[in-house]
Amino acid sequence: MPSMATSIAIKVAKNPLISALPRSLTWRGPGFRLFCSSGLDVLSPSLSEPELDMESSVYTHTFIPGRKLLDSFREEFEIGSRTITIETGKIARFANGSVVMTMDETNVLSTVSSAKTDGSRDFLPLTVDYQEKQYAQGVIPTTFMRREGAPKERELLCGRLIDRPIRPLFPAGFYHEVQVTVNVLSSDGKQDPDVMAANATSAALMLSDIPWGGPIGMIRVGRIDGRFVLNPTMDELSMSDLNLVYACTRDKTLMIDVQAREITEKDLEAALNLAHPEAVKCIDPQIRLAQKAGKQKKEYKLSMISDRTIGKIKSLAEGPIEAIFTDAAYGKFERGEALDKITQDVRAKLEEEFDEDSLKVLPKGVDMVRKQIVRKRIIDKGLRVDGRKLDEVRPLHCEAGTYPILHGSSIFSRGDTQVLCTVTIGAPGDAQRLDSLVGPSKKRFMLHYCFPPFCINEVGKRGGLNRREVGHGTLAEKALLAVLPPEDEFRYTVRVNSEVMSSDGSTSMASVCGGSLALMDAGIPVREHVAGLSVGLVSEVDPTTGNMKDYRILTDILGLEDHLGDMDFKIAGTRKGVTAIQLDIKPAGIPLDIVCECLETARKGRLQILDRMDEELSLPRMLNDGNAPRLATMKLDDESLRRLLGPLGSQRKKVEQETGARIAVSDGIVTIVAKNQLIMEKAQQKVDFLVGRQIQVGSIYKGVISSVKEYGAFVEFNGGQQGLLHISELSHEPLSKVSDAVSVGQELSVMCIGQDVRGNIKLSLKATLPKRGSEKKNLENSSPVSSDRQAVNIWPTLDDVPIGEENSKFSVLRTECEGEIEGGSVQNSACLTSSVVVRSAAECDAKDNAISRHAHKKTTTKSLPRPYKSVPSQKEKVSSRSRTGVSSEKSIASMLNVSYATNKEESLPLDVCKTKLSSVTNVKISSLKLGDRFTAKIYQIRAHGLVLELAGGVRGMYKFEVNGRKDFEAGKELHVQCTSFSAKGIPVFSLLEDEVMQ
């Protein structure tokens, strides 16, 4: 290959102009480095190989740089029709071991390093750092510094997934610091890099000089439509009802992690038997790669305790320790205090003998003696530390609704392990946003596990994310996720907090049980309860062959049994099947048949726990009206959205500030979220005013006077619509000027009474005002009513209606069906009718006819349309309506989408109507007017007010005033006045002055 000097000489010879220039002004073409077998060289792109060959006979090489070969070794294999490549030697050459694993367009780099220390400690300081940087998917981070920050939850979980299978394979006594660093170099979003990272780490350890008993193989198995899929893509995984991650050596199981949708134990066993031989396929390529490029294993100092030291400590401590563990009356802390005392006694004897070597390893030696005693009792006699049988579950305590003010709460205790679980329900916008390379972009269900130091009577510092807390919380979250309703049926965001109050083993499975109870207490429609427990293993191993001679399976292990045993097998599920599994072991593998045997043992224990949980709470409660949030959605067109949002979202912000609700808009869907029903009603009223709703005759609307004319006033209401408030509809008394009653900008409540022949909306103010003399009539006609009538639900709950009930009339998904007032009682409807009192146009005309015949007996001339020279009388109004006929009224009613009914009183003479009205003894809700006064009976006393009952069974409400009177008694009578109507048409009363002064 010609050198750089040769290339330059050829170019100068071809172009005399270049040779005439000074050396400093000559241009040098760009080149690139060529990695060759013996060195580095630079080639000029301006020359082709033939030119170099042709000119090389003329010009001699002036200088030959050294060339170096970057040795690269590769191995390829296939699993589940996908080709996987492992490569070393190209990058990260200084690491003790480095491997790049490739599947499709996803590349993962794993490196291993070991510290050069003496390893003088009593544990293995193994650290696994898994990193997903945004450059792997071609994205710049959105943080302020535009770089990745602290490890995310997913990174911590992937680090645990790598740590759990490789840790048991380090030799006993190897306590040198080891760090594994995994970087995702590129991701196509199709494959989850976590399994690739674990296999790459295994290959890197095989290439390093660190002593390790690998390699391992890891694989993911899914199931779609009953068919198992190996290494499924993310799209396939979203359709799968099983997500099984399995790690093993050639003949033993190392780690299992499962998320499933109630898969049966039989199907799970079949998946495990399929996963093992497929995972073994990852082992042979790693061995071949290590033979090509691996380093020779280095001899490290192992921290082992001599047999002489162990024998001496055992002779001094074995008897007292065995006495402690044969007495089941000892509790967790009593055993710990007794063991500390034994350790101090042994220390005193060793100090008398000046045995410094034994004193250095005394705590570890006492722990080894304790471990031998406990395991021997379990294997030989089947006796556990607390005196239970091998398959016995500890005593259970369940309590739901511990703190009623919360959305949901529960306490679950199993033995000395106790957790407090709480549920908080939020809006869809409260979902957690995820920033990972693969998977969904948000998470609507979260379970946060907290393990404070006081739960084990220790002093500690609370910091940020803890790997153990994140792992335990994610396991419980996966277990409960299987029974949650789909997102299209339940749009809320749910957060479960699991606070560990005391710990004596298996707090993560207690969080599953407590979380299930709290979800039902919150009214979330979960299908059934989920329970979980931990299964342990104590085995006896043949020292010559390393195989298990005997073993015992323990149900619901204690913390001490977890520490001294071989396995912590956490299994959660329902009566139908398993929803989550996590297997962690201490020895270098467990036979798969023993793992499958534990599944049936766990199922029996799980059923016992589910029976106890069903006794406490078997079905989800209905949402609590006072505490549970409310959610409503509506679909709006572009014009309505513009009115709702306003310039730069000002109208939406104003509604949020005034009501306390939150409004979100997405794809034309408006979502309103409120803390309670009262705030929801306020927000909906504001939105209805801005956007508008379907106008109905007899409905009352809030509006603002936009302009005042001589013949009436124009009112802007219902989202910007205009209606005419004629001067004759301003008051029951004749008015000479419109300005005497209303002014521009005034807010008022008006009733829609129909449309004129031109299609203009007619409004009435006097229809919402009390008539003269109504107070006296109501006082005379009031009478006590029977108390056996059904009470009006003034503060309605969701006891009868599920969340998300759809109101098809307003295209709103409401969280509560509204009542329809008929005959003075509230009846539950199918949410297909309006939530206010609807009066037909004919009924209003009949009342106007009766009033006009009584008050005006003279005839008037026909008035001109504009301007009005005189105030029109009610009789003129009646005559005008009589010309249009009943058919016109029916057409107006049909245009307004209301039912039309002919009022029979319309054709009665005035004296007959007067006689009928004066003889009425029962109050009808359709006749109630603002300002009417009554004598009401206290039907019921609520936390925030009274339920009042009028004559005829009509019920209304009175809300307590701040610092007002609250000393009421049921059955007493009060003098009240009708001041308003709720959104459901229920009358709202206030006390008269004589009652307030009492």
Rosetta blueprint (number, residue, H / E / L):
1 M L
2 P L
3 S L
4 M H
5 A H
6 T H
7 S H
8 I H
9 A H
10 I H
11 K H
12 V H
13 A H
14 K H
15 N L
16 P H
17 L H
18 I H
19 S H
20 A H
21 L L
22 P L
23 R H
24 S H
25 L H
26 T L
27 W L
28 R L
29 G L
30 P L
31 G L
32 F E
33 R E
34 L E
35 F E
36 C L
37 S L
38 S E
39 G E
40 L E
41 D E
42 V E
43 L E
44 S L
45 P L
46 S L
47 L L
48 S L
49 E H
50 P H
51 E H
52 L H
53 D H
54 M H
55 E H
56 S L
57 S L
58 V L
59 Y L
60 T L
61 H L
62 T L
63 F L
64 I L
65 P L
66 G L
67 R E
68 K E
69 L L
70 L L
71 D L
72 S L
73 F E
74 R E
75 E E
76 E E
77 F E
78 E E
79 I E
80 G L
81 S L
82 R E
83 T E
84 I E
85 T E
86 I E
87 E E
88 T E
89 G L
90 K L
91 I L
92 A L
93 R L
94 F L
95 A L
96 N L
97 G E
98 S E
99 V E
100 V E
101 M E
102 T E
103 M E
104 D L
105 E L
106 T E
107 N E
108 V E
109 L E
110 S E
111 T E
112 V E
113 S E
114 S E
115 A L
116 K L
117 T L
118 D L
119 G L
120 S L
121 R L
122 D L
123 F L
124 L L
125 P L
126 L E
127 T E
128 V E
129 D E
130 Y E
131 Q E
132 E L
133 K L
134 Q H
135 Y H
136 A H
137 Q H
138 G L
139 V L
140 I L
141 P L
142 T L
143 T L
144 F L
145 M L
146 R L
147 R L
148 E L
149 G L
150 A L
151 P L
152 K L
153 E H
154 R H
155 E H
156 L H
157 L H
158 C H
159 G H
160 R H
161 L H
162 I H
163 D H
164 R H
165 P H
166 I H
167 R H
168 P H
169 L H
170 F L
171 P L
172 A L
173 G L
174 F L
175 Y L
176 H L
177 E L
178 V E
179 Q E
180 V E
181 T E
182 V E
183 N E
184 V E
185 L E
186 S E
187 S L
188 D L
189 G L
190 K L
191 Q L
192 D L
193 P H
194 D H
195 V H
196 M H
197 A H
198 A H
199 N H
200 A H
201 T H
202 S H
203 A H
204 A H
205 L H
206 M H
207 L H
208 S L
209 D L
210 I L
211 P L
212 W L
213 G L
214 G L
215 P L
216 I L
217 G E
218 M E
219 I E
220 R E
221 V E
222 G E
223 R E
224 I E
225 D L
226 G L
227 R E
228 F E
229 V E
230 L E
231 N L
232 P L
233 T L
234 M H
235 D H
236 E H
237 L H
238 S H
239 M H
240 S L
241 D L
242 L E
243 N E
244 L E
245 V E
246 Y E
247 A E
248 C E
249 T L
250 R L
251 D L
252 K L
253 T E
254 L E
255 M E
256 I E
257 D E
258 V E
259 Q E
260 A E
261 R E
262 E E
263 I E
264 T L
265 E H
266 K H
267 D H
268 L H
269 E H
270 A H
271 A H
272 L H
273 N H
274 L H
275 A H
276 H H
277 P H
278 E H
279 A H
280 V H
281 K L
282 C L
283 I H
284 D H
285 P H
286 Q H
287 I H
288 R H
289 L H
290 A H
291 Q H
292 K H
293 A H
294 G L
295 K L
296 Q L
297 K L
298 K L
299 E L
300 Y L
301 K L
302 L L
303 S L
304 M L
305 I L
306 S L
307 D H
308 R H
309 T H
310 I H
311 G H
312 K H
313 I H
314 K H
315 S H
316 L H
317 A H
318 E H
319 G H
320 P H
321 I H
322 E H
323 A H
324 I H
325 F H
326 T L
327 D L
328 A L
329 A L
330 Y L
331 G L
332 K H
333 F H
334 E H
335 R H
336 G H
337 E H
338 A H
339 L H
340 D H
341 K H
342 I H
343 T H
344 Q H
345 D H
346 V H
347 R H
348 A H
349 K H
350 L H
351 E H
352 E H
353 E H
354 F L
355 D L
356 E H
357 D H
358 S H
359 L H
360 K H
361 V L
362 L H
363 P H
364 K H
365 G H
366 V H
367 D H
368 M H
369 V H
370 R H
371 K H
372 Q H
373 I H
374 V H
375 R H
376 K H
377 R H
378 I H
379 I H
380 D H
381 K H
382 G L
383 L L
384 R L
385 V L
386 D L
387 G L
388 R L
389 K L
390 L L
391 D L
392 E L
393 V L
394 R L
395 P L
396 L E
397 H E
398 C E
399 E E
400 A E
401 G L
402 T L
403 Y L
404 P L
405 I L
406 L L
407 H L
408 G E
409 S E
410 S E
411 I E
412 F E
413 S E
414 R E
415 G L
416 D L
417 T E
418 Q E
419 V E
420 L E
421 C E
422 T E
423 V E
424 T E
425 I E
426 G E
427 A L
428 P H
429 G H
430 D H
431 A L
432 Q E
433 R E
434 L L
435 D L
436 S L
437 L L
438 V L
439 G L
440 P L
441 S L
442 K E
443 K E
444 R L
445 F E
446 M E
447 L E
448 H E
449 Y E
450 C E
451 F L
452 P L
453 P H
454 F H
455 C H
456 I H
457 N L
458 E L
459 V L
460 G L
461 K L
462 R L
463 G L
464 G L
465 L L
466 N L
467 R H
468 R H
469 E H
470 V H
471 G H
472 H H
473 G H
474 T H
475 L H
476 A H
477 E H
478 K H
479 A H
480 L H
481 L H
482 A L
483 V L
484 L L
485 P L
486 P L
487 E L
488 D L
489 E L
490 F L
491 R L
492 Y L
493 T E
494 V E
495 R E
496 V E
497 N E
498 S E
499 E E
500 V E
501 M E
502 S E
503 S L
504 D L
505 G L
506 S L
507 T H
508 S H
509 M H
510 A H
511 S H
512 V H
513 C H
514 G H
515 G H
516 S H
517 L H
518 A H
519 L H
520 M H
521 D H
522 A L
523 G L
524 I L
525 P L
526 V L
527 R L
528 E L
529 H L
530 V L
531 A E
532 G E
533 L E
534 S E
535 V E
536 G E
537 L E
538 V E
539 S E
540 E E
541 V E
542 D L
543 P L
544 T L
545 T L
546 G L
547 N L
548 M E
549 K E
550 D E
551 Y E
552 R E
553 I E
554 L E
555 T E
556 D L
557 I L
558 L L
559 G H
560 L H
561 E H
562 D H
563 H H
564 L H
565 G L
566 D L
567 M E
568 D E
569 F E
570 K E
571 I E
572 A E
573 G E
574 T L
575 R L
576 K L
577 G L
578 V E
579 T E
580 A E
581 I E
582 Q E
583 L E
584 D E
585 I E
586 K L
587 P L
588 A L
589 G L
590 I E
591 P L
592 L H
593 D H
594 I H
595 V H
596 C H
597 E H
598 C H
599 L H
600 E H
601 T H
602 A H
603 R H
604 K H
605 G H
606 R H
607 L H
608 Q H
609 I H
610 L H
611 D H
612 R H
613 M H
614 D H
615 E H
616 E H
617 L L
618 S L
619 L L
620 P L
621 R L
622 M L
623 L L
624 N L
625 D L
626 G L
627 N L
628 A L
629 P L
630 R E
631 L E
632 A E
633 T E
634 M E
635 K E
636 L L
637 D L
638 D H
639 E H
640 S H
641 L H
642 R H
643 R H
644 L H
645 L H
646 G L
647 P H
648 L H
649 G H
650 S H
651 Q H
652 R H
653 K H
654 K H
655 V H
656 E H
657 Q H
658 E H
659 T H
660 G L
661 A L
662 R E
663 I E
664 A E
665 V E
666 S E
667 D L
668 G L
669 I E
670 V E
671 T E
672 I E
673 V E
674 A E
675 K L
676 N L
677 Q H
678 L H
679 I H
680 M H
681 E H
682 K H
683 A H
684 Q H
685 Q H
686 K H
687 V H
688 D H
689 F H
690 L H
691 V H
692 G L
693 R L
694 Q L
695 I L
696 Q L
697 V L
698 G L
699 S L
700 I E
701 Y E
702 K E
703 G E
704 V E
705 I E
706 S E
707 S E
708 V E
709 K L
710 E L
711 Y L
712 G E
713 A E
714 F E
715 V E
716 E E
717 F E
718 N L
719 G L
720 G L
721 Q E
722 Q E
723 G E
724 L E
725 L E
726 H E
727 I H
728 S H
729 E H
730 L L
731 S L
732 H L
733 E L
734 P L
735 L L
736 S L
737 K L
738 V H
739 S H
740 D H
741 A L
742 V L
743 S L
744 V L
745 G L
746 Q L
747 E E
748 L E
749 S E
750 V E
751 M E
752 C E
753 I E
754 G E
755 Q E
756 D L
757 V L
758 R L
759 G L
760 N L
761 I E
762 K E
763 L E
764 S E
765 L L
766 K H
767 A H
768 T H
769 L L
770 P L
771 K L
772 R L
773 G L
774 S H
775 E H
776 K H
777 K H
778 N H
779 L H
780 E H
781 N H
782 S L
783 S L
784 P L
785 V L
786 S L
787 S L
788 D L
789 R L
790 Q L
791 A L
792 V L
793 N L
794 I L
795 W L
796 P L
797 T L
798 L L
799 D L
800 D L
801 V L
802 P L
803 I L
804 G L
805 E L
806 E E
807 N E
808 S L
809 K L
810 F L
811 S L
812 V E
813 L E
814 R L
815 T L
816 E L
817 C L
818 E L
819 G E
820 E E
821 I E
822 E E
823 G L
824 G L
825 S E
826 V E
827 Q E
828 N E
829 S L
830 A L
831 C L
832 L L
833 T L
834 S L
835 S L
836 V L
837 V L
838 V L
839 R L
840 S L
841 A H
842 A H
843 E H
844 C H
845 D H
846 A H
847 K H
848 D H
849 N H
850 A H
851 I H
852 S H
853 R H
854 H H
855 A H
856 H L
857 K L
858 K L
859 T L
860 T L
861 T L
862 K L
863 S L
864 L L
865 P L
866 R L
867 P L
868 Y L
869 K L
870 S L
871 V L
872 P L
873 S L
874 Q H
875 K H
876 E H
877 K H
878 V H
879 S H
880 S H
881 R H
882 S H
883 R H
884 T H
885 G H
886 V H
887 S H
888 S H
889 E H
890 K H
891 S H
892 I H
893 A H
894 S H
895 M H
896 L L
897 N L
898 V L
899 S L
900 Y L
901 A L
902 T L
903 N L
904 K H
905 E H
906 E H
907 S H
908 L L
909 P L
910 L H
911 D H
912 V H
913 C H
914 K H
915 T H
916 K H
917 L H
918 S H
919 S L
920 V L
921 T L
922 N L
923 V L
924 K L
925 I H
926 S H
927 S H
928 L L
929 K L
930 L L
931 G L
932 D L
933 R E
934 F E
935 T E
936 A E
937 K E
938 I E
939 Y E
940 Q E
941 I E
942 R L
943 A L
944 H L
945 G E
946 L E
947 V E
948 L E
949 E E
950 L L
951 A H
952 G H
953 G H
954 V L
955 R E
956 G E
957 M E
958 Y E
959 K E
960 F L
961 E L
962 V L
963 N L
964 G L
965 R L
966 K L
967 D L
968 F L
969 E L
970 A L
971 G L
972 K L
973 E E
974 L E
975 H E
976 V E
977 Q E
978 C E
979 T E
980 S E
981 F E
982 S L
983 A L
984 K L
985 G L
986 I L
987 P E
988 V E
989 F E
990 S E
991 L E
992 L L
993 E H
994 D H
995 E H
996 V H
997 M L
998 Q L
